[in-house]
Amino acid sequence: MRVSAALLVAGLLGAYPAAFAQDGIVGKYTGMMEVARASGGPTRHDTVYLVIHKVDAGIVEGTATLGARGCGDVAVQGVLDGSKLTLLHSAKGEAKQGCGVSWELTVAGNKLEGKTKSGNTLRFSK
């Protein structure tokens, strides 16, 4: 009986980190997008906000705010696979020109880091 109870507890604890990792990314993030200028001038640093509303079975829903571009809030959805988070603007958030979201991020504790589809660097913290 003790072995069975120990295996049950070990199994439950083994599942806990994966569930916590998904729930752990829910929240508000403030970030910076480093935008390289085509003219070769200095890199522009745009403030970006990301709110992850929920994660269910690896499916992520949230809102990105790209204020410097005058985009306002853009609904995003994506996939969380381990520490890899892929976000795109959702059909609900029909993005106007220049306001699309296509991000590949890595989750590291309360930080998200990665790149946009166009190669701009993104760094967020909770």
N, C-alpha and C positions, 0 to 999 in steps of 0.2 A: 504494500500500500504506500509506503514512503517513497518508493521509486516512482510510482505513478503520479503522486502528488508533486514530486520534484520535477518530473517531466512536464506536467501541466503548467507549473509556474514558469519553468524555463521557456516553454512555448509561448506563453502569454507575454513574457518579458521580451522575447525575440521579436514579436509582432509590434511591440510598443514603439520602438524607435522609428519604424516606417510611418506609423500613424502620426507620431509626434512631429516628424519631419514635414509632413504635409500640412498639419494644422499650425506648425510653428512658423510657416512663412506668411500666414494670414496677418495683415496689418498694413500700416502706413509707412511708406518709404520716401525719403527725400534723396534726390540724386543729381548727378551732373553728367551731361552729355558733352563730350569734347568733339567739336565739329571742326574738321580741317577745312580751310578755305581753298576753293579751287584756284584762286589767284595766287596762292602760295603765301598769303599774309599770315598773321598770327592766328593760332587756334582759338576759336570762340568757345566759351564755356556756358552752356545753357542749363538752367535749373529745370529739372524734370521731377514730377511726383508720380508715384505709383501706389495705388491702394489695391491690395489683393483681398477681395471680399470673401472668397471661399475656395476650398480645394476639396473635390469629391472624387475619389478613385483616380487621382492623378490629373483630373481636369480642373483647370484654374480659371476663375473669372475675376475681373477687376476693372479698374479705371486708371488710365494714364492721363496726366495733364502736362501738355507741352506748351507751357505759357509763353515762352520766348517767340514761338512761331504763330501766336495768336490762335492756336488750335482749340483751346479750352479742353474739356474732358473728352477722352476717346475711350469707348468701351473696348476692353481687350479680353481675349480668352487664349488659353494655351494648354500646354502639357507639362507636368512635372514628372521627370523620370530620374529617380535618384536625386542627384544634386544638379541636374540639368533642367533649366526652365526655359521653354520656348513660348514666346508671346506674340500674338498677331492681333491687329484690330479686328473686332468681331463684326458680323453682319449688322448687329444692332448699332455699332459705332461707325457707320459709313464714314470713312475718313475723307476729309476734303484734301485737295492737292497739297502735298508737303506735310500732311499730318498723319500719315500711315504709321503703324507700329509693326515692326518685324524685328524682334529682338531674340538673341540667344544669350542666356545668362547662366551663371553658375551660382548656386546657393552655398554660402559659407557662413553659418551661424546667422547673425542678423544683417549680413551684407549680401548684396547681389552685384555681380560684376560680369561684364560681357561686352558684346558688340551689337550694333544695329546691322541690318542687311547691307547698308552702304559702307560699313566699316568704321563707323564712329564708335568711340569707347563710351561705355556706360558704367557708372559706379553709383550704387544706392546703399543707404544704411537706414535701419529702422529707428 
